[in-house]
Amino acid sequence: MPLAPQRPFAGPPAGLCAGCAHRREVRNTRGSVFTLCERSRTDPAYPRYPPLPVIRCAGFTPAGGGGRVA
């Protein structure tokens, strides 16, 4: 029986960060992907690289504008 093709590990789900306007993906030379919170640049209350998945965040802003949480 042939084995199913393996997909590369995508990492943990980002939770709220996945749809946040302040999220930036950072890749290192080994191919690892990290979620950088751009709010951390101006507000020390936000971690630079938050532990994922993020399920609550006072600074969440939906990507694409809007500025309101549904």
Secondary structure by P-SEA (a helix, b strand, c coil): ccccccccccccccccccccccbbbbbcccbbbbbbcccccccccccccccccccccccccccccccccc
